[in-house]
Amino acid sequence: MNPDVHEAAEIDGANAWQRFWRVTLPLIKPIMLVVVLFSMIATFADFQLIYVLTRGGPYSSTHVFGTYAYEIAMRAAKLGQGASISLFLFPFLLTVIIFQLWYIRRSD
């Protein structure tokens, strides 16, 4: 970030808190949204690692949705419930992705 922007805000009379809210946060907000998007995708991609290392962990106490859906569908032989848990995530993820893409395009 350009320190001149902070210096200009300070010259205009902004305190540290105002500089953060009015200068720093708007500049890093698109970056934060992209990081949240990729971290959510990485969380769902961690299914294989979690399942291999912990064999599902203690019974449904540390599951992410991906491992929990697999446990219900395969081990408990309830394919319908496992599929419904997996499908529950799609509208939420789609909403988050659409909002983030809209926000990034709006700020450009």
Protein Blocks (a to p, Z undefined) as FASTA:
>chain_A
ZZklmmmmmmnopafklmmmmmmmmmmmmmmmmmmmmmmmmmmmmmmmmmmmnnopaahk
lccfklmmmmmmmmnopaklmmmmmmmmmmmmmmmmmmmmmmmmmmZZ
